[in-house]
């Protein structure tokens, strides 16, 4: 049964009730907050007060949602099971609770025809107060001569999370009830920030940047095995675990629906 959701508070509450138990986190923000800090080329074409929500996956999503999704066999070998699972979870939530509302959905893996990401995932997480985006500009005297990329750190999960999607309520504007909150500065010292960016840029494969702060939770052994396996070999790993691909009509319906805009940001944590 659809839940009446005609204001920001009810939308966010309903999303959290639906998605938090699946291992996701929900953070609302105004489109204007995002557009103020990105270049015009990356602006989202909505009014400044339009409600947007960024969706993160926490370490528990793998066991709470992906494994049951795989058990049901509702994924296809031609697509990434994680992406399909996330899309299935969000689409199911929208279908159940917001069937009559105009909701644009952009996923972290989608690109525009220009090859630009449909949204900058790390920037969205930062302006929503979900995870602080640490960049070279946060270093007073950067010791590097080459370009370094920034990375988001979650106050509870460090680098053990991913930014999965952006949802935009096209016909709902947030007023003064939604106030911007800065993301926690959990890597506060200059030395620690330099260490973080060096780990992320120079030795990201060893994942040590993810543990830059003490964390509440990290990836399970099985989840680590999955993400450490090259993408081209993951289907074989899943088969080894006893899972096999099978087409699912609901997921196919999602992929074919034009009003749900599938999306990717190569700058964000992707696993």
ChimeraX attribute file (.defattr): number of C-alpha atoms within 10 A of each C-alpha:
attribute: neighborCount
match mode: 1-to-1
recipient: residues
	/A:1	8
	/A:2	12
	/A:3	12
	/A:4	12
	/A:5	17
	/A:6	13
	/A:7	14
	/A:8	20
	/A:9	13
	/A:10	13
	/A:11	21
	/A:12	18
	/A:13	12
	/A:14	18
	/A:15	21
	/A:16	17
	/A:17	13
	/A:18	18
	/A:19	20
	/A:20	17
	/A:21	13
	/A:22	20
	/A:23	17
	/A:24	26
	/A:25	21
	/A:26	22
	/A:27	20
	/A:28	27
	/A:29	26
	/A:30	25
	/A:31	25
	/A:32	19
	/A:33	17
	/A:34	23
	/A:35	21
	/A:36	12
	/A:37	13
	/A:38	15
	/A:39	9
	/A:40	9
	/A:41	8
	/A:42	15
	/A:43	17
	/A:44	17
	/A:45	10
	/A:46	17
	/A:47	15
	/A:48	16
	/A:49	17
	/A:50	19
	/A:51	27
	/A:52	29
	/A:53	24
	/A:54	27
	/A:55	29
	/A:56	24
	/A:57	22
	/A:58	23
	/A:59	21
	/A:60	19
	/A:61	24
	/A:62	21
	/A:63	16
	/A:64	14
	/A:65	19
	/A:66	21
	/A:67	16
	/A:68	13
	/A:69	21
	/A:70	19
	/A:71	13
	/A:72	14
	/A:73	15
	/A:74	21
	/A:75	26
	/A:76	17
	/A:77	13
	/A:78	8
	/A:79	11
	/A:80	14
	/A:81	20
	/A:82	19
	/A:83	16
	/A:84	20
	/A:85	22
	/A:86	22
	/A:87	22
	/A:88	20
	/A:89	19
	/A:90	20
	/A:91	19
	/A:92	17
	/A:93	18
	/A:94	20
	/A:95	13
	/A:96	14
	/A:97	19
	/A:98	22
	/A:99	14
	/A:100	12
	/A:101	15
	/A:102	15
	/A:103	20
	/A:104	16
	/A:105	22
	/A:106	24
	/A:107	26
	/A:108	27
	/A:109	19
	/A:110	19
	/A:111	18
	/A:112	11
	/A:113	8
	/A:114	7
	/A:115	9
	/A:116	15
	/A:117	21
	/A:118	24
	/A:119	25
	/A:120	22
	/A:121	29
	/A:122	27
	/A:123	22
	/A:124	30
	/A:125	29
	/A:126	24
	/A:127	27
	/A:128	26
	/A:129	20
	/A:130	26
	/A:131	30
	/A:132	23
	/A:133	21
	/A:134	22
	/A:135	16
	/A:136	18
	/A:137	10
	/A:138	14
	/A:139	15
	/A:140	8
	/A:141	10
	/A:142	13
	/A:143	9
	/A:144	10
	/A:145	6
	/A:146	7
	/A:147	8
	/A:148	16
	/A:149	14
	/A:150	20
	/A:151	23
	/A:152	25
	/A:153	31
	/A:154	26
	/A:155	19
	/A:156	18
	/A:157	21
	/A:158	22
	/A:159	25
	/A:160	22
	/A:161	27
	/A:162	21
	/A:163	28
	/A:164	27
	/A:165	27
	/A:166	27
	/A:167	21
	/A:168	22
	/A:169	20
	/A:170	15
	/A:171	13
	/A:172	20
	/A:173	18
	/A:174	20
	/A:175	13
	/A:176	7
	/A:177	9
	/A:178	15
	/A:179	12
	/A:180	14
	/A:181	12
	/A:182	13
	/A:183	18
	/A:184	16
	/A:185	14
	/A:186	18
	/A:187	20
	/A:188	11
	/A:189	11
	/A:190	14
	/A:191	10
	/A:192	14
	/A:193	19
	/A:194	21
	/A:195	14
	/A:196	25
	/A:197	21
	/A:198	17
	/A:199	18
	/A:200	21
	/A:201	15
	/A:202	11
	/A:203	12
	/A:204	14
	/A:205	11
	/A:206	11
	/A:207	14
	/A:208	13
	/A:209	22
	/A:210	24
	/A:211	15
	/A:212	19
	/A:213	18
	/A:214	13
	/A:215	15
	/A:216	11
	/A:217	14
	/A:218	20
	/A:219	18
	/A:220	13
	/A:221	8
	/A:222	12
	/A:223	18
	/A:224	12
	/A:225	13
	/A:226	18
	/A:227	13
	/A:228	14
	/A:229	14
	/A:230	11
	/A:231	12
	/A:232	9
	/A:233	10
	/A:234	18
	/A:235	22
	/A:236	15
	/A:237	16
	/A:238	15
	/A:239	11
	/A:240	10
	/A:241	10
	/A:242	10
	/A:243	18
	/A:244	18
	/A:245	19
	/A:246	13
	/A:247	12
	/A:248	13
	/A:249	11
	/A:250	13
	/A:251	19
	/A:252	15
	/A:253	11
	/A:254	18
	/A:255	15
	/A:256	12
	/A:257	10
	/A:258	10
	/A:259	11
	/A:260	18
	/A:261	18
	/A:262	22
	/A:263	19
	/A:264	24
	/A:265	22
	/A:266	15
	/A:267	16
	/A:268	22
	/A:269	19
	/A:270	15
	/A:271	17
